[in-house]
Amino acid sequence: MICNEKMYALGAKRSVIRELFEYGKQRKAAVGEENVFDFSLGNPSVPPPKEVKEALLRLLDGENETALHGYTSAQGDKGVRETIAKNYEKAFGFAFDPDLMYMTCGAAASLTITLNAIVSSEKDEIVTFAPFFPEYRVFTEKAGAKLVAVPPAEGLDVNEEAFRLSLTENTRAVIINSPNNPSGVVYKEEKIRKVAEILKETSEKFGRPIYLISDEPYRALVFEGKPLCLPSFYRDTIVCYSYSKALSLPGERIGYIAVSPLAFEAKDLYLAICGAGRALGYVCAPSLFQYLVRECDTMTSDIEIYRANRDKLFGRLTEMGFSCAYPSGAFYLFMKAPSGDANEFSEEAKKFDILVVPSDSFGCEGYVRIAYCVSPDMIERSMPAFEKLAEKYFGKRK
Ligand code: PLP
């Protein structure tokens, strides 16, 4: 083969999620859209706030069309970064420096840029907490490092002891994602404090900082309590944010990286981020959407719809006998496969036209992910199918 074999393998092998989604399309054509219960994709089902459309129209109606569609600075428009930093400070009381922020094409770009900026040797290790977003492995390996997964504690929480043991002198960064995809779990403040403590101790022990990469596409989707400001817990934090879920704009590819001004060698790290952005071709994030987020940064799509979906699904599925960790955020439920075999359970669910993603690619065996960013109506219609599935495993309910 003349091309890059690793890239070929990535391109040729569709992700399990995409496979299921394609299968769903075929089933819908065969048995009718309303009879397939597709919980495979994390595509927001709630429209963007109405202010998004209003702001877009205002921007498009503005005077300087060439500037609107033109290149911004490589790291993003300064005014946009200043506004985001100001809003963050108002919300969390923590001041980012706009000169340490980089506008990107969503969280995927934020992560891959950050990892490429940090990794410098093939011995480098990036630690993350299972279950995790499968692309962490792809991004980490492409950056030239090894991904190390920490198995979860009860309730899919952070396992402190396993975390401590996973850190070595080769650990360069830890990726944390709360609210979590695929579990919907939101790590509690005490846990984040503990993670920070362990990182601080280990960084001191090895005499070099371990960066904390906080992947936050679901920060605005917290149903109980408030989202946390990770840089206020741990100095060496880099926030990777995205508007894909918060404003229901996944197709527009907009987000940012914010290096904490308190981080070790923050300016050098930021320059490495600018370099990685340049090397990867991620410069000048889409300008129309940079200006849009300047206007709409503080808004969120109507998360009450997700909350109602969560309440209904979690309530009914646990009543039927299934078990899931309590999902306080995002729009996912991570349900235990009653047989312990995720693939078998996902295949069994398919027989009732329920499409749920087996958990192996999330680094955690024996679960399926249910993405409940779907219409409330579909959830209601799926209930008899879930009842039949439950009957298979737990028998008929009295
Ligand atoms: N990180 C997590 C945990 C995600 O779930 C996703 C997308 O689903 C991403 C990153 C990538 O987000 P984006 O669409 O903003 O690139």
Residues whose N, C-alpha, C, O or C-beta is under 5 A from the ligand:
A	BS01	PLP	G42 C105 G106 A107 A108 A109 F133 N177 N181 D215 P217 S242 S244 P250
